[in-house]
Amino acid sequence: MSGQRITRERFADATVAVVVGAITVLAAVADDRAGPVDWVLIAAGSLALAAHRSTPRAVLAITTACLLADVVHAGPASSLALPVVGAVHTAARTGHRGTGAAAAGVFLAGYVTVGSATSDVVREALLLAGWFLCAVVTGLADRNWQAYLRQTEQRALEAERTREEAALRRAGEERLRIARELHDSLTHSISIVKLQAGVAVHLARKRGEDVPPALLAIQEASGEATRELRATLEVLRTDEPTGTPALLVERARAAGLAVDLTVTGDERPLAATVDRAMYRIVQEALTNAARHAGPAKVSVQLTYEEGDLTIHVEDDGTADPSRPPTAGIGLTGMRERVTALGGTLEAAPRAEGGFAVRARLPLGEAG
Protein backbone atom coordinates (compact mmCIF):
# COMPACT_ATOMS: atom_id res chain seq x y z
CA MET A 1 0.00 0.00 0.00
CA SER A 2 1.42 3.38 -1.01
CA GLY A 3 2.11 6.13 1.53
CA GLN A 4 -0.27 8.43 -0.35
CA ARG A 5 -3.14 5.99 0.07
CA ILE A 6 -2.41 5.53 3.78
CA THR A 7 -2.44 9.31 4.24
CA ARG A 8 -5.81 9.60 2.49
CA GLU A 9 -7.31 6.83 4.66
CA ARG A 10 -6.04 8.41 7.87
CA PHE A 11 -7.41 11.79 6.86
CA ALA A 12 -10.81 10.27 6.04
CA ASP A 13 -10.92 8.38 9.36
CA ALA A 14 -10.01 11.52 11.32
CA THR A 15 -12.66 13.51 9.45
CA VAL A 16 -15.36 10.94 10.22
CA ALA A 17 -14.33 10.88 13.91
CA VAL A 18 -14.51 14.68 14.15
CA VAL A 19 -17.91 14.80 12.42
CA VAL A 20 -19.35 12.09 14.71
CA GLY A 21 -18.00 13.89 17.78
CA ALA A 22 -19.37 17.24 16.62
CA ILE A 23 -22.85 15.79 15.96
CA THR A 24 -22.92 14.11 19.38
CA VAL A 25 -21.73 17.24 21.20
CA LEU A 26 -24.26 19.47 19.38
CA ALA A 27 -27.05 17.02 20.20
CA ALA A 28 -26.04 17.09 23.87
CA VAL A 29 -25.92 20.91 23.86
CA ALA A 30 -29.32 21.05 22.22
CA ASP A 31 -30.71 18.86 25.02
CA ASP A 32 -29.18 21.27 27.56
CA ARG A 33 -27.37 18.45 29.31
CA ALA A 34 -23.72 18.95 28.35
CA GLY A 35 -20.99 20.25 30.64
CA PRO A 36 -17.20 20.26 30.41
CA VAL A 37 -16.98 16.65 31.66
CA ASP A 38 -19.52 15.52 29.07
CA TRP A 39 -17.65 17.29 26.28
CA VAL A 40 -14.41 15.58 27.26
CA LEU A 41 -16.03 12.13 27.42
CA ILE A 42 -17.82 12.59 24.10
CA ALA A 43 -14.70 13.96 22.39
CA ALA A 44 -12.49 11.13 23.70
CA GLY A 45 -14.96 8.42 22.69
CA SER A 46 -15.59 9.92 19.25
CA LEU A 47 -12.01 10.83 18.31
CA ALA A 48 -10.89 7.30 19.16
CA LEU A 49 -12.76 6.20 16.02
CA ALA A 50 -9.91 7.66 13.97
CA ALA A 51 -7.76 4.62 14.92
CA HIS A 52 -10.35 1.96 14.08
CA ARG A 53 -8.28 0.45 11.21
CA SER A 54 -5.25 -0.36 13.35
CA THR A 55 -6.84 -1.19 16.73
CA PRO A 56 -10.58 -1.86 16.29
CA ARG A 57 -11.10 -3.65 19.62
CA ALA A 58 -9.25 -0.99 21.62
CA VAL A 59 -11.32 1.70 19.88
CA LEU A 60 -14.50 -0.21 20.68
CA ALA A 61 -13.54 -0.46 24.37
CA ILE A 62 -12.59 3.23 24.68
CA THR A 63 -15.65 4.51 22.83
CA THR A 64 -18.07 2.31 24.77
CA ALA A 65 -16.48 3.18 28.13
CA CYS A 66 -16.43 6.95 27.48
CA LEU A 67 -20.00 7.19 26.18
CA LEU A 68 -21.35 4.88 28.88
CA ALA A 69 -19.58 7.05 31.47
CA ASP A 70 -21.34 10.09 30.01
CA VAL A 71 -24.67 8.27 30.24
CA VAL A 72 -23.97 7.63 33.93
CA HIS A 73 -22.84 11.25 34.46
CA ALA A 74 -25.54 13.15 32.59
CA GLY A 75 -28.29 10.59 32.08
CA PRO A 76 -29.40 8.57 29.07
CA ALA A 77 -29.74 10.21 25.66
CA SER A 78 -30.05 8.31 22.40
CA SER A 79 -27.58 10.62 20.64
CA LEU A 80 -24.78 9.29 22.88
CA ALA A 81 -25.06 5.92 21.14
CA LEU A 82 -23.87 7.30 17.78
CA PRO A 83 -20.10 6.87 18.39
CA VAL A 84 -20.69 3.42 19.90
CA VAL A 85 -22.71 2.35 16.86
CA GLY A 86 -19.78 3.42 14.67
CA ALA A 87 -17.32 1.47 16.82
CA VAL A 88 -19.51 -1.65 16.74
CA HIS A 89 -19.72 -1.40 12.94
CA THR A 90 -15.94 -1.16 12.51
CA ALA A 91 -15.38 -4.03 14.95
CA ALA A 92 -17.77 -6.28 13.01
CA ARG A 93 -16.14 -5.25 9.73
CA THR A 94 -12.74 -6.42 10.99
CA GLY A 95 -14.06 -9.79 12.15
CA HIS A 96 -14.85 -9.02 15.82
CA ARG A 97 -18.64 -9.22 15.61
CA GLY A 98 -18.90 -11.06 18.94
CA THR A 99 -16.91 -8.36 20.71
CA GLY A 100 -18.99 -5.67 19.02
CA ALA A 101 -22.27 -7.33 20.05
CA ALA A 102 -21.00 -7.67 23.64
CA ALA A 103 -20.05 -3.98 23.78
CA ALA A 104 -23.49 -3.04 22.44
CA GLY A 105 -25.11 -5.20 25.10
CA VAL A 106 -23.06 -3.58 27.88
CA PHE A 107 -23.94 -0.09 26.65
CA LEU A 108 -27.66 -0.89 26.42
CA ALA A 109 -27.69 -2.53 29.86
CA GLY A 110 -26.06 0.55 31.37
CA TYR A 111 -28.42 2.80 29.43
CA VAL A 112 -31.52 1.05 30.81
CA THR A 113 -30.12 0.80 34.35
CA VAL A 114 -29.23 4.48 34.59
CA GLY A 115 -32.66 5.41 33.21
CA SER A 116 -34.33 3.33 35.96
CA ALA A 117 -35.97 1.17 33.29
CA THR A 118 -38.74 3.68 32.60
CA SER A 119 -40.98 3.04 29.60
CA ASP A 120 -39.39 5.85 27.59
CA VAL A 121 -35.87 4.61 28.31
CA VAL A 122 -36.80 1.01 27.46
CA ARG A 123 -38.36 2.23 24.20
CA GLU A 124 -35.20 4.16 23.35
CA ALA A 125 -33.05 1.14 24.27
CA LEU A 126 -35.06 -1.10 21.94
CA LEU A 127 -34.65 1.44 19.15
CA LEU A 128 -30.92 1.61 19.82
CA ALA A 129 -30.75 -2.20 19.84
CA GLY A 130 -32.04 -2.11 16.29
CA TRP A 131 -29.32 0.37 15.33
CA PHE A 132 -26.66 -1.81 16.94
CA LEU A 133 -27.99 -4.85 15.09
CA CYS A 134 -27.80 -2.91 11.83
CA ALA A 135 -24.23 -1.89 12.68
CA VAL A 136 -23.20 -5.53 13.17
CA VAL A 137 -24.97 -6.67 9.98
CA THR A 138 -23.56 -3.87 7.82
CA GLY A 139 -20.10 -4.48 9.26
CA LEU A 140 -20.30 -8.15 8.28
CA ALA A 141 -21.63 -7.22 4.84
CA ASP A 142 -18.79 -4.76 4.33
CA ARG A 143 -16.25 -7.39 5.42
CA ASN A 144 -17.68 -9.95 2.98
CA TRP A 145 -17.72 -7.35 0.19
CA GLN A 146 -14.09 -6.45 0.76
CA ALA A 147 -13.17 -10.15 0.77
CA TYR A 148 -15.08 -10.57 -2.50
CA LEU A 149 -13.23 -7.64 -4.06
CA ARG A 150 -9.87 -9.08 -2.99
CA GLN A 151 -10.75 -12.47 -4.44
CA THR A 152 -11.91 -10.84 -7.67
CA GLU A 153 -8.65 -8.92 -7.91
CA GLN A 154 -6.63 -12.08 -7.27
CA ARG A 155 -8.62 -13.95 -9.93
CA ALA A 156 -7.98 -11.12 -12.38
CA LEU A 157 -4.25 -11.21 -11.65
CA GLU A 158 -4.22 -15.00 -12.00
CA ALA A 159 -6.14 -14.78 -15.26
CA GLU A 160 -3.68 -12.19 -16.58
CA ARG A 161 -0.80 -14.36 -15.54
CA THR A 162 -2.42 -17.39 -17.17
CA ARG A 163 -2.86 -15.43 -20.39
CA GLU A 164 0.80 -14.41 -20.30
CA GLU A 165 1.91 -17.99 -19.74
CA ALA A 166 -0.39 -19.22 -22.50
CA ALA A 167 1.04 -16.60 -24.86
CA LEU A 168 4.58 -17.66 -23.95
CA ARG A 169 3.65 -21.30 -24.47
CA ARG A 170 2.14 -20.52 -27.87
CA ALA A 171 5.24 -18.53 -28.79
CA GLY A 172 7.41 -21.49 -27.79
CA GLU A 173 5.26 -23.87 -29.82
CA GLU A 174 5.51 -21.51 -32.80
CA ARG A 175 9.30 -21.39 -32.46
CA LEU A 176 9.43 -25.17 -32.46
CA ARG A 177 7.16 -25.33 -35.51
CA ILE A 178 9.37 -22.87 -37.37
CA ALA A 179 12.44 -24.83 -36.36
CA ARG A 180 10.92 -28.06 -37.64
CA GLU A 181 9.88 -26.44 -40.93
CA LEU A 182 13.31 -24.96 -41.48
CA HIS A 183 14.97 -28.22 -40.59
CA ASP A 184 12.76 -30.26 -42.88
CA SER A 185 13.14 -27.93 -45.85
CA LEU A 186 16.26 -25.78 -45.84
CA THR A 187 18.61 -28.14 -44.04
CA HIS A 188 17.70 -30.98 -46.38
CA SER A 189 18.10 -28.85 -49.51
CA ILE A 190 21.41 -27.36 -48.41
CA SER A 191 22.73 -30.80 -47.49
CA ILE A 192 21.85 -32.07 -50.97
CA VAL A 193 23.68 -29.11 -52.53
CA LYS A 194 26.72 -29.77 -50.33
CA LEU A 195 26.66 -33.48 -51.15
CA GLN A 196 26.43 -32.91 -54.89
CA ALA A 197 29.20 -30.31 -54.78
CA GLY A 198 31.38 -32.73 -52.80
CA VAL A 199 30.76 -35.53 -55.32
CA ALA A 200 31.61 -33.23 -58.22
CA VAL A 201 34.84 -32.11 -56.53
CA HIS A 202 35.77 -35.74 -55.80
CA LEU A 203 35.15 -36.89 -59.40
CA ALA A 204 37.08 -33.97 -60.83
CA ARG A 205 40.09 -34.71 -58.65
CA LYS A 206 39.83 -38.43 -59.43
CA ARG A 207 39.99 -37.71 -63.16
CA GLY A 208 42.91 -35.37 -62.60
CA GLU A 209 40.96 -32.33 -63.73
CA ASP A 210 41.18 -28.88 -62.24
CA VAL A 211 38.37 -28.25 -59.77
CA PRO A 212 36.42 -25.11 -60.76
CA PRO A 213 36.72 -22.39 -58.09
CA ALA A 214 32.96 -21.86 -58.22
CA LEU A 215 32.39 -25.49 -57.25
CA LEU A 216 34.75 -25.20 -54.28
CA ALA A 217 32.97 -22.00 -53.26
CA ILE A 218 29.61 -23.79 -53.43
CA GLN A 219 30.93 -26.65 -51.29
CA GLU A 220 32.35 -24.27 -48.67
CA ALA A 221 29.31 -21.97 -48.65
CA SER A 222 26.87 -24.85 -48.29
CA GLY A 223 28.81 -26.22 -45.33
CA GLU A 224 28.89 -22.82 -43.65
CA ALA A 225 25.16 -22.32 -44.33
CA THR A 226 24.39 -25.70 -42.72
CA ARG A 227 26.33 -24.80 -39.58
CA GLU A 228 24.70 -21.36 -39.27
CA LEU A 229 21.24 -22.79 -39.86
CA ARG A 230 21.73 -25.41 -37.15
CA ALA A 231 22.88 -22.71 -34.72
CA THR A 232 19.76 -20.67 -35.56
CA LEU A 233 17.53 -23.69 -35.01
CA GLU A 234 19.09 -24.25 -31.58
CA VAL A 235 18.17 -20.68 -30.63
CA LEU A 236 14.60 -21.20 -31.82
CA ARG A 237 14.31 -24.43 -29.85
CA THR A 238 15.62 -22.92 -26.63
CA ASP A 239 12.96 -21.58 -24.27
CA GLU A 240 14.60 -22.40 -20.94
CA PRO A 241 15.65 -19.61 -18.56
CA THR A 242 19.19 -18.43 -18.14
CA GLY A 243 20.38 -17.13 -14.80
CA THR A 244 20.79 -18.11 -11.18
CA PRO A 245 18.72 -17.88 -7.99
CA ALA A 246 21.04 -15.06 -6.88
CA LEU A 247 20.05 -13.09 -9.98
CA LEU A 248 16.36 -13.73 -9.26
CA VAL A 249 16.83 -12.48 -5.69
CA GLU A 250 18.56 -9.32 -6.92
CA ARG A 251 15.72 -8.65 -9.35
CA ALA A 252 13.16 -9.16 -6.57
CA ARG A 253 15.04 -6.75 -4.32
CA ALA A 254 15.15 -4.17 -7.09
CA ALA A 255 11.36 -4.54 -7.39
CA GLY A 256 10.94 -3.71 -3.69
CA LEU A 257 10.65 -7.20 -2.16
CA ALA A 258 12.69 -7.84 1.00
CA VAL A 259 14.53 -11.09 0.17
CA ASP A 260 17.45 -12.89 1.82
CA LEU A 261 19.38 -15.69 0.10
CA THR A 262 21.26 -18.35 2.06
CA VAL A 263 23.30 -21.17 0.51
CA THR A 264 24.56 -23.98 2.72
CA GLY A 265 26.45 -27.14 1.96
CA ASP A 266 28.92 -27.91 -0.81
CA GLU A 267 27.67 -25.87 -3.76
CA ARG A 268 28.50 -27.57 -7.03
CA PRO A 269 27.42 -27.72 -10.70
CA LEU A 270 24.06 -29.37 -11.26
CA ALA A 271 22.54 -31.42 -14.03
CA ALA A 272 20.79 -29.21 -16.57
CA THR A 273 17.32 -30.50 -15.62
CA VAL A 274 17.93 -29.96 -11.89
CA ASP A 275 19.39 -26.49 -12.51
CA ARG A 276 16.36 -25.46 -14.59
CA ALA A 277 13.94 -26.85 -12.00
CA MET A 278 15.72 -24.97 -9.20
CA TYR A 279 15.55 -21.73 -11.17
CA ARG A 280 11.84 -22.13 -11.94
CA ILE A 281 10.90 -23.04 -8.36
CA VAL A 282 12.68 -20.01 -6.90
CA GLN A 283 11.24 -17.79 -9.64
CA GLU A 284 7.68 -18.99 -9.05
CA ALA A 285 7.95 -18.74 -5.25
CA LEU A 286 9.28 -15.16 -5.43
CA THR A 287 6.58 -14.20 -7.93
CA ASN A 288 3.84 -15.57 -5.65
CA ALA A 289 5.34 -13.77 -2.64
CA ALA A 290 5.45 -10.47 -4.53
CA ARG A 291 1.82 -10.81 -5.63
CA HIS A 292 0.11 -12.34 -2.63
CA ALA A 293 2.22 -11.90 0.52
CA GLY A 294 1.93 -8.12 0.80
CA PRO A 295 4.73 -6.16 2.51
CA ALA A 296 6.44 -9.33 3.73
CA LYS A 297 9.98 -10.58 4.26
CA VAL A 298 11.06 -13.52 2.14
CA SER A 299 13.91 -15.96 2.75
CA VAL A 300 15.39 -18.24 0.09
CA GLN A 301 17.54 -21.10 1.35
CA LEU A 302 19.41 -23.56 -0.88
CA THR A 303 20.85 -26.57 0.93
CA TYR A 304 23.29 -28.84 -0.92
CA GLU A 305 23.50 -32.30 0.61
CA GLU A 306 25.29 -35.42 -0.56
CA GLY A 307 22.53 -36.62 -2.86
CA ASP A 308 19.84 -33.96 -2.64
CA LEU A 309 19.24 -30.26 -3.13
CA THR A 310 16.63 -28.66 -0.85
CA ILE A 311 14.99 -25.40 -1.91
CA HIS A 312 13.16 -23.59 0.89
CA VAL A 313 11.35 -20.31 0.20
CA GLU A 314 9.11 -18.82 2.88
CA ASP A 315 7.53 -15.46 3.70
CA ASP A 316 5.81 -13.94 6.72
CA GLY A 317 2.92 -12.56 4.70
CA THR A 318 -0.85 -12.82 5.05
CA ALA A 319 -1.48 -16.44 4.06
CA ASP A 320 -3.91 -18.19 6.43
CA PRO A 321 -3.33 -21.88 7.38
CA SER A 322 -7.09 -22.41 7.60
CA ARG A 323 -7.51 -21.37 3.95
CA PRO A 324 -5.13 -23.41 1.76
CA PRO A 325 -4.49 -21.90 -1.67
CA THR A 326 -5.98 -23.21 -4.88
CA ALA A 327 -3.31 -24.88 -6.97
CA GLY A 328 -2.83 -22.62 -9.98
CA ILE A 329 -0.65 -23.04 -13.01
CA GLY A 330 2.47 -21.91 -11.15
CA LEU A 331 2.18 -24.42 -8.29
CA THR A 332 1.11 -27.15 -10.69
CA GLY A 333 4.12 -26.45 -12.90
CA MET A 334 6.47 -26.60 -9.91
CA ARG A 335 4.99 -29.91 -8.79
CA GLU A 336 5.28 -31.41 -12.27
CA ARG A 337 8.93 -30.40 -12.56
CA VAL A 338 9.78 -31.81 -9.13
CA THR A 339 7.85 -35.04 -9.72
CA ALA A 340 9.55 -35.54 -13.10
CA LEU A 341 12.91 -35.47 -11.32
CA GLY A 342 11.76 -37.89 -8.59
CA GLY A 343 11.68 -35.23 -5.87
CA THR A 344 9.07 -33.96 -3.43
CA LEU A 345 7.31 -30.60 -3.07
CA GLU A 346 5.45 -29.03 -0.15
CA ALA A 347 3.69 -25.70 -0.70
CA ALA A 348 1.25 -24.45 1.94
CA PRO A 349 0.59 -21.63 4.42
CA ARG A 350 2.72 -21.69 7.57
CA ALA A 351 1.13 -22.23 10.99
CA GLU A 352 2.60 -18.92 12.21
CA GLY A 353 1.39 -17.06 9.11
CA GLY A 354 2.83 -16.60 5.66
CA PHE A 355 3.56 -19.16 2.96
CA ALA A 356 6.33 -21.73 2.52
CA VAL A 357 7.59 -23.71 -0.47
CA ARG A 358 9.94 -26.62 0.19
CA ALA A 359 11.27 -28.77 -2.64
CA ARG A 360 13.74 -31.64 -2.51
CA LEU A 361 15.48 -32.56 -5.77
CA PRO A 362 17.72 -35.60 -6.21
CA LEU A 363 21.10 -34.52 -7.58
CA GLY A 364 22.28 -36.13 -10.76
CA GLU A 365 25.60 -35.78 -12.53
CA ALA A 366 26.26 -32.34 -13.88
CA GLY A 367 25.44 -32.07 -17.51
C-alpha positions, -999 to +999 in steps of 0.1 A: +000+000+000+014+034-010+021+061+015-003+084-004-031+060+001-024+055+038-024+093+042-058+096+025-073+068+047-060+084+079-074+118+069-108+103+060-109+084+094-100+115+113-127+135+094-154+109+102-143+109+139-145+147+142-179+148+124-194+121+147-180+139+178-194+172+166-228+158+160-229+141+194-217+172+212-243+195+194-271+170+202-260+171+239-259+209+239-293+211+222-307+189+250-292+213+276-274+184+293-237+190+283-210+202+306-172+203+304-170+167+317-195+155+291-176+173+263-144+156+273-160+121+274-178+126+241-147+140+224-125+111+237-150+084+227-156+099+193-120+108+183-109+073+192-128+062+160-099+077+140-078+046+149-103+020+141-083+004+112-052-004+133-068-012+167-106-019+163-111-036+196-093-010+216-113+017+199-145-002+207-135-005+244-126+032+247-156+045+228-181+023+248-165+032+281-164+070+275-200+072+262-213+049+289-196+070+315-213+101+300-247+083+302-240+076+339-228+112+345-255+132+326-283+106+321-294+086+291-297+102+257-301+083+224-276+106+206-248+093+229-251+059+211-239+073+178-201+069+184-207+034+199-227+024+169-198+034+147-173+015+168-195-017+167-197-014+129-159-012+125-154-040+150-178-063+130-161-052+097-127-064+110-141-098+122-148-090+158-186-092+156-189-111+189-169-084+207-190-057+190-223-073+201-210-077+236-201-040+238-235-030+224-251-052+251-231-036+279-239-001+266-277-009+264-277-025+299-261+006+314-284+028+294-315+011+308-301+008+343-292+045+346-327+054+332-343+033+360-360+012+333-387+037+326-410+030+296-394+059+276-359+046+283-368+010+275-384+022+242-352+042+233-331+011+243-351-011+219-346+014+192-309+016+198-308-022+198-320-021+163-293+004+153-267-018+169-280-049+151-278-029+118-242-019+127-232-055+132-250-067+100-236-039+078-201-045+093-203-082+083-216-072+048-188-048+043-163-074+054-177-099+030-177-074+002-141-064+008-132-102+008-151-106-025-132-076-041-099-091-030-108-125-044-119-108-077-087-089-079-066-121-073-086-139-099-080-111-124-043-112-117-042-150-120-061-148-153-037-122-166-008-144-155-024-174-172-029-154-204+008-144-203+019-180-197-004-192-225+010-166-249+046-177-239+036-213-245+021-205-279+052-185-288+074-215-278+053-239-298+055-215-328+093-214-325+094-252-325+072-253-355+094-229-374+124-248-364+109-281-376+099-264-409+133-250-415+150-282-406+128-303-429+131-279-459+163-258-458+186-281-440+177-310-464+181-288-495+214-274-484+227-308-475+218-321-510+237-291-525+267-298-503+267-335-511+264-329-549+292-303-548+314-327-528+308-355-553+316-332-582+348-321-565+358-357-558+351-369-594+371-340-608+401-347-586+398-384-594+400-377-632+429-354-626+410-323-637+412-289-622+384-283-598+364-251-608+367-224-581+330-219-582+324-255-573+347-252-543+330-220-533+296-238-534+309-266-513+323-243-487+293-220-486+269-248-483+288-262-453+289-228-436+252-223-443+244-257-427+263-248-396+247-214-393+212-228-399+217-254-371+229-227-347+198-207-356+175-237-350+191-242-316+182-207-306+146-212-318+143-244-298+156-229-266+130-216-243+146-224-209+157-196-186+192-184-181+204-171-148+208-181-112+187-179-080+210-151-069+200-131-100+164-137-093+168-125-057+186-093-069+157-086-093+132-092-066+150-067-043+151-042-071+114-045-074+109-037-037+106-072-022+127-078+010+145-111+002+174-129+018+194-157+001+213-184+021+233-212+005+246-240+027+265-271+020+289-279-008+277-259-038+285-276-070+274-277-107+241-294-113+225-314-140+208-292-166+173-305-156+179-300-119+194-265-125+164-255-146+139-269-120+157-250-092+156-217-112+118-221-119+109-230-084+127-200-069+112-178-096+077-190-091+080-187-053+093-152-054+066-142-079+038-156-057+053-138-026+055-105-045+018-108-056+001-123-026+022-119+005+019-081+008+047-062+025+064-093+037+100-106+043+111-135+021+139-160+027+154-182+001+175-211+013+194-236-009+209-266+009+233-288-009+235-323+006+253-354-006+225-366-029+198-340-026+192-303-031+166-287-009+150-254-019+132-236+009+114-203+002+091-188+029+075-155+037+058-139+067+029-126+047-008-128+051-015-164+041-039-182+064-033-219+074-071-224+076-075-214+040-051-234+018-045-219-017-060-232-049-033-249-070-028-226-100-007-230-130+025-219-111+022-244-083+011-272-107+041-264-129+065-266-099+050-299-088+053-314-123+089-304-126+098-318-091+079-350-097+095-355-131+129-355-113+118-379-086+117-352-059+091-340-034+073-306-031+055-290-002+037-257-007+013-244+019+006-216+044+027-217+076+011-222+110+026-189+122+014-171+091+028-166+057+036-192+030+063-217+025+076-237-005+099-266+002+113-288-026+137-316-025+155-326-058+177-356-062+211-345-076+223-361-108+256-358-125+263-323-139+254-321-175 
